[in-house]
Amino acid sequence: MTKPSLPELLHAAVAAVGGTERPGQVTMAEAVAEAIDDGSHLLVQAGTGTGKSLGYLVPALAHGERVVVATATLALQRQLVERDLPRTVDALHPLLRRRPEFAMLKGRSNYLCLHRLHEGVPQDEEEGLFDQFEAAAPSSKLGQDLLRLRDWSDETESGDRDDLTPGVSDRAWAQVSVSSRECLGATKCAYGAECFAEMARERAKLAEVVVTNHALLAIDAIEGAPVLPQHEVLIVDEAHELVSRVTGVATGELTPGQVNRAVRRAAKLVNEKAADQLQTAAEGFERLMELALPGRLEEIPEDLNYALMALRDAARTVISAIGATRDKSVQDEDAVRKQALASVESVHDVAERIVGGSEYDVVWYERHDRFGASLRVAPMSVSGLLREKLFADRSVTLASATLKLGGDFNGVGASLGLAPEGTEGDDLPPWKGIDVGSPFDYRKQGILYVAKHLSRPARDGDRADMLDELTELIQAAGGRTLGLFSSMRAAQLAAEELRGRIPEFPILLQGEETLGELIKNFSADPKTCLFGTLSLWQGVDVPGASCQLVVMDKIPFPRPDDPLMSARQKAVEDAGGNGFMAVAATHAALLMAQGAGRLVRASGDRGVVAVLDQRLATARYGSYLKASLPDFWYTTDRNQVRKSLAAIDATARQTETDRT
């Protein structure tokens, strides 16, 4: 039997999922196959509707080696494991004459811990464990969640939190899960043979395709302790999120609450001298954290540095003491000891990292109304880390609808540790970028409108003219508006003001309900508007007449006082580059491209992306930002836009009338 061709395989897979073969999808599949065959790296921009998951799954399955697919969102993970992979494997089975296995793998804390469930939770103030089911009132929300979890534990085959519907609170889940540091290990745990996390890892070892998330991929690369099985091919979907997810994993945090928790957990397990030393260091750290001022700490103040050194040294003493003492009077001592050790090690590692003062780290202090004060430390850049850990010894394909910023892939490539495309060198991973386009005709389906007549937005200033413009646009569109704001405060002010001005158009606000409920309600009623910030720029998929106007209040540059972004910008400038374009403009371009992508989600969608910030039309960097957006028809004519919105609204209302 002759080996099936890639077009044959792709055709079978597309038919199996009920899709339509797209030219861009074929181009993408061929490029992925070529990159896998020659061991090179590929950046693929594939617009909404291209069918990019099959564009990489089919060539990966055809190649026959193990592939890891990492995504940023749970929704895409579930789509791959529950829809795309089962159907694709079934469709390709007769052609490949084999049935590739696939599995999903997440971090340990995503799985129910049977030891915690049956033996109890280590208690901070007392020795041993306590029964969380008895401690929580049965009538309380926590008690009800815990009882549901206990019942679910007898039914579930996966133990995966995301398979529990409806879900439970983070507080309840924390009672029945452990981090990798807290885990006893399969050989030491009485429930090791039944462990859900271990079973997931075993399934992953046997699978040809392993679906995971960016965070676990980062942990696997950064921490040097492999959690993913060996693989020859890596595919990163939603790749525009990778740098921020890796940065998140590589960021350390130290808070007074965290330190005090470590003190309580260790107190009963070590000698009095070691416990007192950690307690004294914790009190000194907490006093200073109450006095500190928010912002970046380019140099650690002397008194804070002494407090951190005392904390580091005391934590090190406690770690040694925990390892040297045993106390059989403590119920389930191993579990109690493991949790205490995890808490103290975390404090030690972050304190030591900050005191170490690496030139490649950024340290800052921040105070949150709800969570209090914290010290944070993050890498100045993760590009070197990614170049060294991600692109060695395997072929990597990175795919997203937004990777080509300002007309090329070099901005995103640089953030990933890649030299400009086409650059030769022994230590430079070879790569290429391709834009396979979109099946949508953006110039016919959408308008990009810039409100050039508005005053230039000032930071946190009153924008009465912007609110007037927004009101008129929503009225012209008949509702149907997704409002993307640069800050939560701006979204709240706009929602409050417009609810009074145009009560006939209900305005939903992020944070007032769960994101899922907001999107469901926004989709259900075309007159409704949805306002919010960051997660809405990237997380909304509402095809059809409910979303025909996407509004951005202003260009979403990072805040000037953002410690990490400003440090990265300064580092580029110190090296002779353009820090604003490399960091701030790239950040804004990526968000705007994602935000504009909310408008056209299907071939019948029509509408307007309105940017209420004159700088997109007047500033020098405006052309770079516009080149990062879909190729909509462009205008600054406010009257023309109102007429277009009114016509689109009339057509949508007529269609709704015809259906009823």
PyMOL commands that set and color helices and strands:
alter all, ss='L'
color gray80, all
select helices_A, chain A and resi 6-16+23-38+52-63+74-96+108-110+114-119+132-135+141-153+161-163+170-174+192-194+196-206+214-222+239-249+256-267+272-291+302-324+333-356+383-389+410-415+442-445+464-477+488-501+515-524+534-539+563-574+579-596+615-618+622-627+638-659
alter helices_A, ss='H'
color red, helices_A
select strands_A, chain A and resi 41-45+67-71+102-104+121-122+129-130+209-213+233-236+252-254+295-296+361-368+372-379+395-400+431-435+446-450+481-484+507-509+529-532+549-552+607-611+633-635
alter strands_A, ss='S'
color yellow, strands_A
deselect
rebuild
show_as cartoon
